Amino acid sequence: MNGTPFPRNTVWFTAALGCLLLTLSTSLPAKQGSIMSNTVTYTSTVADEHFATKLLITPDGLGKLSLGSNRDHRDRSIGQFQQLIPAAMLQNLASTVNGLEFANSPSQQTLVPDESFREIKLITPDQQQTVKMIGEELPTPAIFGKAEQAIQEIINYLQKFPLLSVSMRVLPLPPLVDAGKTVNIDIVLRNLGRTPYFIESPKDWGKQATHCELKAIRSDIPLAELKSQHQVFVQLDGSAFIKPESQQNDAPLGLMPEEQIGLRFQHQIDWAPGQYDIDISLALTVFNKDKKALFIGGMVSPPLAIKVQIPDEKI
């Protein structure tokens, strides 16, 4: 097989198309002195309307982050992260959200279906709430933007402390393919957290909780001239999965911390000749040995490229 060689702890399976989901939990770090008087939550669906980014900060400074999607940062993992937040970061956020300017700032009251939004919520010890929501209609107030910058700094920090985490890598495709040729699509999933978990067998992808899709769009046609026939959507499901001889059954696949699994799918490139940009997206559920869901999320590969030519075409 062409491509990057895999470390010895890579477990390879073969497949023709697929998807992904996950979850996590672990022990808490030691508590620190209180800086925040309120609980703070942040929710954003800007990256992905189906898999939100959610942050919870407790008054004792513990940060709990759920990254449901990597669509806005395709090189990062998704999952759950947890750690005490440095005092300077907490102070930066508290000085922004605890003032009158934030309390008096505007907030969007309603959302239309599928409208993306960001929301900051303050919850006092007696459960009183201050909610500020920004959808697609309301311009972002300066004080909300300042608070969001402090929150993003915390999110970036918490990503260093994964409890349950999944990453996806897709091996490069051949740059030039004859129309009608079958190509391998190799997807590598890795457990970057501290929690063992399971994912569905690729033979069941497309049936239940895990769905994987290849999307190809002609890149040699101006955007204004693109039509539906210039796009290709392929489900990488159980029918496309190439099952290796080492896999004895179709049981769920387990991943220990730092372990990775290679999955192979195959697809016949019966596309019109031309240059294509390709994304591979995976929506999956991660569960424990008792089949309890731990986390649900979605990942998108960095952009791939391929040129399709008629068999006798010369480069």
Buried (B, 14 or more C-beta within 10 A) or exposed (E): EEBEEBEEEEBBBBBBBBBBBBBBBBEEBEEBEEBBEBBBBBBBBBBBBEBBBBBBBBBBBBBBBBBBBBBEBBEBBBBBBBBBBBEEBBEBBBEBBBEEEBEEBEBBEEBEEEEBBBBBBBBEEEEEEBEBBBBEEBEEBEBBEBBBEBBBBBBEBBBEBBBBBBBBBBBEBBEEBBBEBEBBBBBBBBBBBBBBBBBBBBBBBBEEBBBBBBBBBBBEEEEEEEEEEBEBEBBBBBBBBBBBEEBEEBEEBBBEBEBBBBBBBBBEBEBEEBBBBBBBBBBBBBBBEEEEBBBBBBBBBEEBEBBBBEEEEEE
